[in-house]
Amino acid sequence: MNISDTEIAWSILQKAGYSRTHELPEVLQTLPNKKEKAEQTIWNRLKHLTALKKRCQKHKPLLKIGVLGCMAERLKTKLLEQEKLVDVLAGPDAYRDLPRLLSLGYRGQRASNVLLSLEETYADVMPVHQTPEGHSAFVSIMRGCDNMCSYCIVPFTRGRERSRPLSSILEEVRMLSDQGVKEVTLLGQNVNSYRDFSEQHFICSEGSTQLSRGFKTVYRTKQGGLLFSDLLDKVSQIDPDMRIRFTSPHPKDFPDEVLQLIQERRNICKQIHLPAQSGSSRVLHAMRRGYTREAYLDLVENIREIIPGVNLSSDFITGFCGETEEDHQETLSLVREVGYNVGFLFAYSMRKKTHAYHRLQDDVPAPVKQRRLEELISVFREEAAKVNMALIGSTQLVLVEGESKRSSEELCGRNDGNVKVVFPKTDLPIQPEKPQMVPITSGDYVLVKVNYGQHDNKIELIWLCLLSLVVNPAAGF
Ligand code: SF4
C-alpha cells in the first residue's frame, strides 16, 4: 500500500512540474504504520534529514522535508509541533493537495492536510509505476476499511472503505499490459470486499451477500454494486499472459463465486492470503474478527475443495489482550492443521485510538508474547517446510524477477503459489527444437523442475532448481 501510495503521489507531483532526485535520500514517502521498529526507523531518519537540511541550508534553501500517509495522519501534532521535524504533512487522502502544501512550505510555513475522505479513490490518477524491473505492478482497487478489528488502527488512519470504479482499474491494467507488465497485484486493505457503486451498478451480481458462510461483519452488509468476483473476471480477461494476485483479503469475503473464478482462470494465481490472526475463538471474538476457529477451518476446507493444490498464507498475532496459554496452543494447532506456506507473524503491540486501547487490557507480558511468537515461528517453519518439500519433483512455471541475491550465477523468480525459486543462469532455445539460444531475462516465464529444497533462515523456503525450458507463457498457464 505504501508503494502504491508513493506511485500516486509521484504522479500528482509530476503533473505539477516536480521531478525526482536521487541526490538525497527520498524525502517524501509513505511510511509503514504497523510495527514499532519501522516507526522508530522513520523517526531516526527524520532526525538525520533535519540535521542534513540545516547543514545544506545555504546551497539548497528550497529543501523541504515531508511525510505522507498513515503516520502523517496519526502523528500530526508530534511531527509538526512538538518535534518540528517536517515542513509538509499529507494524510492518505490528501495527496492531491501536495502541490499546494509544498508551495506553502516554500513560503516558510509548516503545511498539513490529514483530512480523511469518504470518496477519494484517486480513480483518475494514473500512478507512476516504479518497480525495478518493471514486470510487476501494484494496482490499488480500494481504500480504507470498515471492519474495525479491535487491534487495528487502519480504519482510523486510512478512513472508511471505498472502492475505485471498475472502469478506471481496467484502464490501468490495460496500460500496464501494453507496457509489458507480467504480473499485477490488486491492492487494498480489504480487497475482496470490493464494491463498485459507480456507473449505476446498483443491481447486485448473483450471490449478492458476498460473505463466506459462517462469517459476519460489524457493519450492515452492503447491497448492490459490482463485486470482487466481477472485478477479477474482467481484469483476468485483459491479458491471459498476465498473472493476477490480490492482497490483502479478509476471510469473510470468499463466496464460492470468487473461489470458482480463481480455479477456472489460469492467470489468477492459486495462492490465497487468509489472515487468521488467532486459532482461538475466544481471542478472535475479542479481536472482533467476525468468525470462529470452526468457521475459518470450514472456509479452508471449502477453498481446498474448490481449488485443489492452492497455497495458503496467513497473518497471526501472539499475546493479544487476554490470550491464555490454552488460546496460544489453539493457534499452534490451527497452523498445524492448515499448513500454510508463508506467514507474517507478530507479537501484539497496542495502538492508541483502537477499540482494544480503550476497552481491553494489554495484559500479556512482553517476554511471554515473545516466547509465544518464537514457538509460533518454529511451528510455522515446520509446516511450511512440509508444504514446500511436496514440490520436489514437480515442474513449476516461474516468472523471472532477476538475479538471485545469493549469487550472480543464479536467477530467481516466483511460482504461481508465490514461492521463491532460484535456478542457474543459462541460455535457452527460443523455442524447443530451435538452435538459436537466448539468455533468460527478468519478465520471462520459464519452466523449472524442482529437484532440491533448501531451508533458508526465513519462514519462506528457497528452492535450488534445475531449469528445463522456456515456455510460451500462454501455453504454460
Ligand atoms: S480487516 Fe484488516 S485493515 Fe481492516 S480493521 Fe481488520 S485488520 Fe485492520
Boltz pocket constraint, residues with backbone or C-beta under 6 A from the ligand:
constraints:
  - pocket:
      binder: B
      contacts: [[A, 145], [A, 146], [A, 147], [A, 148], [A, 149], [A, 152], [A, 153], [A, 154], [A, 155], [A, 189], [A, 190], [A, 250]]
      max_distance: 6.0
